[in-house]
Amino acid sequence: MEPATTDVMTFKETADVLRDQEYPTSAAALAAACGDIELDDAGGEDLRTVIARTGADQFASATDATFAVYGALPADAVGRVGYSDRDPDPMGVGTTEPVSF
């Protein structure tokens, strides 16, 4: 998939683009192939910037590339850090008793 240089993509669409690349590949080759994609909800950053932030030289698979990119996103790209209104609190985290509304 050859994205246009003006594409703004969601994280899911970006994962699809990463999946369509050939692996193993270098970070430089991946950035050249799809680095101009602007990531929606990532403060206007493009994929090239995020790939560089991963610190990886090689990606063995699309899964490796996707997880590395997701891990290198700015904190404000994922909403409230550590927040979930559906998941129970992890073990070992002190919480208050549930409140019934």
Backbone bond lengths (Angstrom), bond angles and torsions (degrees), N, CA, C in turn:
res aa  C-N    CA-C-N  psi(-1)  N-CA   C-N-CA  omega(-1)  CA-C   N-CA-C  phi
1 M - - - 1.446 - - 1.523 108.08 -
2 E 1.286 116.98 125.15 1.458 122.17 179.52 1.524 109.24 -105.22
3 P 1.323 119.04 99.39 1.459 120.82 -179.20 1.525 111.07 -72.19
4 A 1.313 115.60 148.30 1.458 120.52 174.72 1.513 108.87 -72.92
5 T 1.325 116.79 157.75 1.460 119.62 -175.92 1.527 112.46 -71.57
6 T 1.325 118.64 -12.50 1.453 120.29 -179.24 1.523 112.74 -103.83
7 D 1.332 117.40 8.57 1.462 120.27 -178.44 1.513 111.42 -65.42
8 V 1.321 114.86 138.12 1.456 122.20 169.10 1.515 104.38 -117.70
9 M 1.311 116.47 120.42 1.459 120.07 -173.89 1.512 112.09 -122.89
10 T 1.322 114.03 150.30 1.457 120.44 172.02 1.526 107.65 -72.34
11 F 1.324 116.48 169.48 1.454 120.12 179.28 1.533 110.44 -64.72
12 K 1.328 117.70 -37.14 1.467 120.68 178.43 1.522 110.42 -64.48
13 E 1.318 118.18 -44.78 1.464 121.10 178.42 1.525 110.79 -62.81
14 T 1.310 116.27 -37.94 1.463 120.73 178.35 1.529 110.26 -65.06
15 A 1.327 117.11 -40.83 1.473 120.66 176.78 1.523 110.34 -61.11
16 D 1.328 117.52 -37.22 1.466 121.19 177.65 1.528 110.73 -64.46
17 V 1.329 117.06 -41.05 1.470 121.13 177.99 1.523 110.10 -64.43
18 L 1.322 117.17 -42.80 1.461 120.71 178.34 1.532 110.85 -63.00
19 R 1.318 116.41 -39.19 1.464 120.82 179.90 1.532 111.31 -63.54
20 D 1.329 117.48 -30.85 1.467 121.64 -176.87 1.529 113.73 -79.96
21 Q 1.327 118.28 -3.14 1.463 121.22 179.18 1.526 109.87 -83.89
22 E 1.319 116.69 164.54 1.468 120.88 178.07 1.528 109.66 -92.06
23 Y 1.331 115.16 135.44 1.471 122.35 -178.39 1.507 109.62 -125.10
24 P 1.327 117.71 154.29 1.461 128.60 -2.78 1.527 110.56 -68.19
25 T 1.325 114.92 153.78 1.458 121.36 179.72 1.513 109.53 -147.59
26 S 1.306 115.25 158.55 1.466 119.64 177.07 1.522 109.66 -83.98
27 A 1.309 115.58 158.68 1.463 120.16 176.99 1.522 110.33 -61.89
28 A 1.329 117.29 -37.21 1.469 120.94 179.08 1.522 111.18 -64.04
29 A 1.330 117.47 -42.26 1.463 120.69 179.19 1.523 111.35 -67.24
30 L 1.322 116.97 -39.01 1.455 121.20 178.55 1.527 110.50 -65.30
31 A 1.323 116.40 -43.12 1.465 120.53 178.01 1.527 111.22 -64.28
32 A 1.322 117.52 -37.56 1.469 120.79 178.68 1.525 111.17 -67.68
33 A 1.331 116.57 -35.47 1.458 120.81 -176.96 1.522 113.13 -75.46
34 C 1.327 117.25 -35.42 1.469 118.25 -174.07 1.522 113.13 -145.19
35 G 1.302 117.91 20.73 1.460 121.65 -175.16 1.507 116.30 -72.13
36 D 1.341 117.46 -16.88 1.464 119.68 -177.93 1.527 113.82 -82.18
37 I 1.315 117.05 -3.92 1.463 120.68 178.99 1.518 109.21 -66.58
38 E 1.315 115.85 127.13 1.464 120.58 174.46 1.516 107.35 -87.62
39 L 1.316 116.17 131.09 1.458 121.38 -177.11 1.521 110.85 -88.72
40 D 1.316 115.46 123.13 1.456 122.00 177.34 1.528 108.58 -63.96
41 D 1.296 117.31 138.79 1.468 123.04 178.82 1.525 114.06 65.65
42 A 1.322 117.74 21.06 1.472 120.15 178.15 1.523 110.15 -119.61
43 G 1.296 117.20 31.11 1.457 121.05 176.52 1.516 113.93 66.69
44 G 1.339 117.75 25.78 1.452 121.12 178.54 1.516 114.70 80.99
45 E 1.318 117.65 7.07 1.463 120.17 179.73 1.527 110.27 -71.82
46 D 1.325 114.41 149.32 1.458 118.19 174.55 1.523 109.21 -97.74
47 L 1.329 114.73 165.43 1.458 120.49 -176.20 1.523 111.78 -63.31
48 R 1.320 117.79 -32.40 1.479 121.63 178.52 1.529 110.26 -57.75
49 T 1.312 116.82 -45.08 1.466 122.19 -179.90 1.525 110.84 -62.53
50 V 1.332 116.09 -43.59 1.461 120.18 -178.39 1.527 110.59 -69.26
51 I 1.344 117.62 -39.97 1.462 120.72 177.77 1.533 109.89 -60.77
52 A 1.322 116.98 -42.07 1.467 120.77 178.86 1.530 110.56 -62.27
53 R 1.330 116.63 -37.57 1.461 121.25 -178.93 1.529 112.23 -68.64
54 T 1.329 118.45 -21.11 1.471 119.78 179.96 1.517 111.51 -64.55
55 G 1.340 117.26 -27.55 1.453 121.32 -178.57 1.522 113.58 77.77
56 A 1.327 116.94 2.44 1.469 120.78 -179.12 1.522 110.56 -83.41
57 D 1.327 115.69 146.09 1.461 121.24 173.77 1.520 110.91 -96.37
58 Q 1.335 116.94 -31.23 1.466 124.19 -175.69 1.515 109.51 -134.56
59 F 1.322 115.29 150.97 1.455 121.72 170.72 1.521 107.47 -125.55
60 A 1.325 116.69 125.38 1.463 121.29 -177.50 1.520 112.33 -79.41
61 S 1.336 116.84 -26.90 1.459 120.30 -175.97 1.521 109.89 -154.08
62 A 1.317 115.35 169.56 1.463 120.47 176.56 1.525 110.54 -63.61
63 T 1.317 116.50 -35.48 1.466 120.50 178.20 1.520 110.53 -62.58
64 D 1.333 117.07 -44.99 1.467 120.74 177.36 1.519 111.06 -59.56
65 A 1.320 116.74 -45.31 1.463 121.09 -178.87 1.526 111.14 -64.86
66 T 1.322 116.54 -44.10 1.466 120.63 -178.66 1.517 110.87 -63.89
67 F 1.341 117.49 -47.25 1.465 120.13 179.60 1.524 111.29 -63.68
68 A 1.321 117.39 -38.12 1.461 120.64 178.73 1.520 110.73 -65.00
69 V 1.332 116.51 -43.54 1.471 120.71 178.89 1.520 110.21 -64.42
70 Y 1.328 117.60 -47.38 1.462 120.21 179.25 1.521 111.17 -59.44
71 G 1.318 117.06 -38.74 1.460 121.28 179.67 1.511 113.54 -70.49
72 A 1.329 117.40 -20.12 1.459 121.43 -178.23 1.527 112.99 -99.14
73 L 1.321 117.12 2.81 1.463 119.90 178.54 1.526 109.86 -68.51
74 P 1.324 117.02 149.69 1.468 118.72 176.19 1.529 110.30 -65.15
75 A 1.303 117.21 150.46 1.467 121.87 -175.98 1.525 112.38 -57.26
76 D 1.321 118.14 -35.11 1.464 119.06 -178.55 1.527 112.66 -72.58
77 A 1.312 118.11 -8.85 1.464 121.64 178.75 1.518 112.07 -75.82
78 V 1.313 117.42 -20.45 1.462 120.29 -176.26 1.520 112.96 -106.02
79 G 1.308 118.04 9.63 1.459 120.24 -179.68 1.508 110.72 83.52
80 R 1.315 116.00 -152.93 1.453 120.80 -178.86 1.516 109.51 -70.62
81 V 1.304 116.29 120.51 1.456 121.77 -177.64 1.528 110.07 -65.15
82 G 1.324 115.55 129.37 1.451 121.11 177.63 1.512 114.66 76.93
83 Y 1.322 118.25 4.97 1.454 120.97 -176.76 1.516 111.64 -93.11
84 S 1.297 116.58 135.40 1.453 123.01 170.36 1.517 107.21 -153.23
85 D 1.312 115.85 130.32 1.461 118.25 177.66 1.524 111.04 -94.39
86 R 1.323 116.64 6.07 1.456 120.13 -177.53 1.529 113.85 -120.08
87 D 1.295 117.35 -32.49 1.461 120.42 -175.52 1.520 110.72 -84.05
88 P 1.327 116.35 144.61 1.471 118.10 173.74 1.524 109.16 -69.46
89 D 1.309 115.37 159.04 1.460 119.50 177.01 1.521 109.72 -64.50
90 P 1.334 116.85 143.76 1.467 118.64 178.36 1.518 111.10 -66.32
91 M 1.325 115.58 155.56 1.462 120.39 179.39 1.519 110.11 -59.62
92 G 1.303 115.93 141.82 1.446 120.78 176.58 1.513 114.29 89.35
93 V 1.321 117.12 -3.69 1.456 120.65 179.52 1.518 107.72 -99.18
94 G 1.316 115.89 121.62 1.451 120.11 -179.95 1.525 110.70 -69.83
95 T 1.312 116.42 126.76 1.468 120.24 -179.94 1.511 109.30 -133.07
96 T 1.285 114.59 167.76 1.456 120.18 174.40 1.525 108.46 -85.91
97 E 1.288 115.65 165.74 1.477 120.65 178.09 1.524 109.15 -66.43
98 P 1.337 117.92 148.94 1.458 120.28 177.87 1.518 111.25 -60.49
99 V 1.303 115.81 146.02 1.443 122.30 -179.44 1.518 108.07 -112.65
100 S 1.336 116.58 130.98 1.454 120.65 178.03 1.522 109.08 -91.04
101 F 1.295 115.32 131.65 1.468 119.18 179.60 1.477 109.02 -97.59
